[in-house]
């Protein structure tokens, strides 16, 4: 009976946890989603590259903090003399590791598309009209 109970406990331990890893150049944000005990939400801790043991119901979300280039293409934009021009604008962005939790909590993984892309494109269009 003791062997069966021990086997059951070991089985519960190994099936109730996952071991996600975070690659170099990324950090992790833990989204807690408990089934029974505890409260859900984001953990305040920022997880550095490595392997972690988390509850099976929780997600360790990997966020890129390396600099990366974004291209915005503009086609048939009218300049100040009404000549249509095509051009592309490139920008390099990098998330601050210390603010990853706040960015994920407020804007999600699509933070650029939801909050930065439209104002950036509008400012480029406004500058294009002057030339």
RAMODA-V438877 format. One record per pair of residues at least 4 apart in sequence whose C-alpha atoms are under 8 Angstrom apart, sorted by the first residue. I is the first residue (numbers start at 1). GAP is how many residues later the second one is. D is the distance in Angstrom with one decimal. If there is no record, write none. Layout:
# RAMODA-V438877
i-><I:I>
gap-><GAP:GAP>
d-><D:D>
This chain:
# RAMODA-V438877
i-><1:2:3:4:5:6:7:8:9:10:11:12:13:15:16:16:17:17:17:17:18:18:18:18:19:19:19:19:20:20:20:20:20:21:21:21:21:22:22:22:22:22:22:22:22:22:23:23:23:24:24:25:25:25:25:26:26:26:26:26:26:26:27:27:27:27:27:27:27:27:27:28:28:28:28:28:28:28:28:29:29:29:29:29:29:29:29:29:29:29:30:30:30:30:30:30:30:30:30:31:31:31:31:31:31:31:31:32:32:32:32:32:32:32:32:33:33:33:33:33:33:34:34:34:34:34:34:35:42:42:44:46:46:46:54:54:54:63:63:64:65:65:65:65:66:66:67:67:67:67:68:68:68:69:69:69:69:70:70:70:70:71:71:71:71:72:72:72:72:73:73:73:73:74:74:74:75:75:75:76:76:76:77:77:77:77:77:77:78:78:78:78:78:78:79:79:79:79:79:79:79:80:80:80:80:81:95:95:96:99:100:101:102:103:103:103:104:104:104:107:107:107:110:111:111:112:112:113:113:114:115:116:117:118:119:120:121:122:123:124:125:126:127>
gap-><4:4:4:4:4:4:4:4:4:4:4:4:4:41:39:40:36:37:38:39:35:36:37:38:32:33:34:35:31:32:33:34:40:28:29:30:31:4:5:6:25:26:27:28:29:40:4:26:27:25:26:24:39:40:41:22:23:36:37:38:39:40:19:20:21:22:35:36:37:38:70:18:19:20:21:32:33:34:35:13:14:16:17:18:31:32:33:34:71:72:12:13:15:16:17:28:29:30:31:9:10:11:12:27:28:29:30:7:8:9:10:11:25:26:27:6:7:8:24:25:26:4:5:6:21:23:24:22:59:63:57:52:54:55:4:5:6:37:46:31:29:30:31:32:28:29:25:26:27:28:24:25:26:21:22:23:24:20:21:22:23:17:18:19:20:16:17:18:49:13:14:15:16:12:13:14:10:11:12:8:9:10:6:7:8:9:48:51:4:5:6:7:50:51:4:5:6:49:50:51:52:48:49:50:51:50:4:5:4:4:4:4:4:4:5:8:4:5:7:4:7:8:4:4:5:4:5:4:5:4:4:4:4:4:4:4:4:4:4:4:4:4:4>
d-><6.3:6.1:6.0:6.1:6.2:6.2:6.1:6.2:6.2:6.3:6.1:5.8:6.8:7.7:6.2:5.2:6.4:5.6:4.6:4.6:5.7:5.5:6.2:5.3:6.3:5.3:4.5:6.3:5.8:5.9:7.0:7.7:6.8:7.2:5.5:4.1:6.3:6.4:6.5:6.6:8.0:7.0:4.6:5.2:6.4:6.3:7.8:5.4:6.8:5.3:8.0:7.5:6.3:5.9:5.5:7.3:6.5:6.2:5.3:4.4:5.3:7.1:6.7:5.6:5.0:6.1:5.8:5.4:6.7:6.9:7.2:5.9:4.6:6.4:7.7:6.0:5.3:4.6:6.0:7.1:7.0:7.4:5.8:6.3:5.6:5.1:6.6:7.6:7.6:6.4:5.8:5.4:7.8:7.9:7.9:7.1:5.8:4.5:6.2:7.4:5.7:4.8:6.5:5.7:5.1:6.2:7.2:7.5:4.7:5.2:6.0:7.0:7.3:4.6:6.6:7.5:4.9:6.9:5.5:5.0:7.7:6.3:6.6:6.1:7.9:5.9:6.8:6.9:7.7:7.5:6.9:7.7:7.6:7.1:6.6:7.8:7.8:7.8:7.8:7.6:5.8:5.1:6.8:6.5:5.8:7.3:6.4:5.5:4.4:7.6:5.5:5.6:6.5:6.6:5.7:4.4:6.4:5.6:5.4:6.2:7.5:6.6:5.8:4.6:6.7:5.6:5.2:6.4:7.5:7.8:6.1:4.3:6.4:5.7:5.4:5.9:6.6:4.4:6.6:4.7:5.0:5.4:7.9:5.1:5.2:6.4:7.7:7.6:5.0:5.4:4.5:6.3:7.7:6.7:5.6:6.5:7.1:5.9:4.8:6.8:5.6:7.7:5.1:5.5:5.3:7.8:7.6:7.0:6.5:6.2:6.0:6.0:6.1:5.6:6.7:7.4:4.3:6.2:7.7:5.0:7.4:7.6:6.1:5.8:7.2:4.8:5.7:5.2:7.5:7.8:7.6:6.0:6.1:6.1:6.2:6.4:6.2:6.2:6.2:6.1:6.4:7.1:7.3>
